[in-house]
């Protein structure tokens, strides 16, 4: 089923900034919940898919005809669908590090999947470490990808329960008893059987049912639809796209969608749905190798075009947030943790402030613009990076620059860099000032490298030089 708006409208609003946010399907006043409905803190559920294409959800009117995701569509129709929902990295592990901390993962030295897979530094405070002191029981299910060794295991970092796999980005969907690529239950490797997508859903459903009488946080990180391309034969046989790889992907997506449906159904059956704040997103754009579809956007996973960075981004909280809407405000996965803390009344940290912001003002129609800038970086100042300010987006490929006006050109077809050199310079200065605040790759110590490129040495900027650059950045920001 297509979404509630046309292909043309979807493409147009995908480049706008909260167009019509206070009218039409925008942000009318939210009804006050019935007395007694919110007698306890909300449950928090975060569901993240892996390598799912932007058009591989049938709520997107640009979806190919073979795509059918009825449960995700229902979630999008009942909740708020962000047409400009971003993730903080164009590959798996960096995005997960940012989501878990609410901070750009580069502050912890994580720029690539290799650095994140080696371990999210232990001095970083993550989701359950905020929620547990407030009485939450916390469970993680699926792909962790934030450290292989025991000290990085979710069960060692605040989660009460963990079922899934650790540092590798991929896992066989059928071979669940491989000692060389083990599944874990808490800190212990285990042997299991079945189809992994289904087993992850089973474990999350069990967690919800067992802890329905207290506030909980469930983090369900599916590895679907990441490679390897594997699905039950009977499901593959349902599809005949003419592309065998695409047929398998659709079968994998079918199981993912069914899993999301089971989670929602369980929450409703247990009387928890109204007071559950649920997020759905994917970890990066769809993968070219898996024949994913990111229409109407350009690019794929591992690229800083919109197709590598923009995600189906859905938020639902029936008791507090009016559903049935789309929102065009740019938001990012870094916003999920600050939103959860705002919803639960937990004070944010003062020693390491978030880069993400609470979505509640946007969800309640009070803030049409949340972020002045968004940044992406895979290394140092000479590597691959991007910055968005307003509708302008600058992408760097080494020494080459591409500039796009996402308001007029969300598909990034017209490179305006040669026509607007001053804009390119302004955005480059903003990026350099941001990069100066980040840690060097593979380092857990923030603010100590001065913007050295990957593999290089620190630039050794003087205090005066840094102040001059920040002054330029502020001036550039005001002119955007």
Helices and strands as residue ranges (DSSP letters): H 7-13, E 43-49, H 70-78, E 80-82, E 85-86, H 92-101, G 105-108, H 113-118, H 127-131, G 132-134, E 137-143, G 150-152, G 154-156, E 161-165, G 179-181, E 183-185, E 188-190, H 196-210, E 216-221, H 233-236, H 244-269, E 276-282, G 288-290, H 306-309, E 313-316, E 325-327, E 331-332, H 335-344, H 360-363, E 373-377, E 384-389, E 392-397, E 400-405, H 421-435, H 463-479
